[in-house]
Amino acid sequence: MCIINISLAVFNLLPVPPLDGSRIFNIFLPEKYYFAIMRYERYIMFALFAVLWLGWLNVPLRFLQNAVWSFLVWSTGYVEIILSALL
């Protein structure tokens, strides 16, 4: 379940307009660029589905998922050390 959750989080944070990552990215854009991108949001969504279907994002997404997983394993490693010292 953790791997699926990390995969969905990484995918959802991509800065592509139908996803939540684009909302964060668009905060830093000037208004005219924001509205220009939002005008083509539905076409970008179809392009995103095509790219996913063709598998072109498999390697970059897998790299990001592994990076997040490694960070989580590293950042929570102290819990195992504390528990082994207590038991």
N, C-alpha and C positions, 0 to 999 in steps of 0.2 A: 504494500500500500504506500510505503514511503517513496519508492521509486516512481510509482504512477503519479503521486502528488507532486514530486519534484519535476517530473516531465511536463505536467500540465502547467506548473508555475513558470518554468523556463519558456515554454511555448507561448503562454499568455503575455509574457513581458516583452515579446518581440515588438519593435517599433513599427508595426504595420497597422494601418488604420482600423480594421475591424477589431483589433485586439487592444487590451488595456495598456500595453506598453506604448502605444501611439498616443494615448491621452497624456502620459507623462512626458513623452518627447515633444508633444505639441505645446506644452507650457512654455518652452524655450523658443518657439518659432514666432516671428512677427505675424500679425493678424492676416496680412494678405496671403502669406504662404500657407497658413493654417486653412483658410477658406478654399484656397486652390487645391489643397490635398483632399479636403473633405468633399469637394465636388466630385472627385473620382473614387470615393470610398467603395462604392459597390463594385466597380471594375477591379479595384485592387483586391477585393475579397475573392473574386473569381480567379484572379491570377494567383493568389495565395493558395487556394484549393488546388489549382493545377500544379503548382510547384510542390505542394505536399504529396499529391498523387504520383508525380513523377519521381519523388524521392530525393530531390535535390537538397532538401534541408536535413536529411538524416544525419550526415556527418557533423555539421555545425551544431545541431541540437544535441547530439550524443556527446560532443565535446563539452558543451555547456552543462549538460546534466551531470556528467562525470565530475566537472569542476565543482559544482554545487554540492554533490554528494561527498567529495573529498573534503571540502571545507566543513561540512556538517560532522563528518567523522572526526576530523582534527579538532574542531571546536568543542565537541562533547566528549573527548577522550578522557578528560579529567574525572568525569563521573565514574568511569570504570575503575580508575586508580583509587578514588575515595572509597568506593564500595568494597574493593578488594582489601583495603587497609582496615575497614571496619569489620569485615567478616573474617 
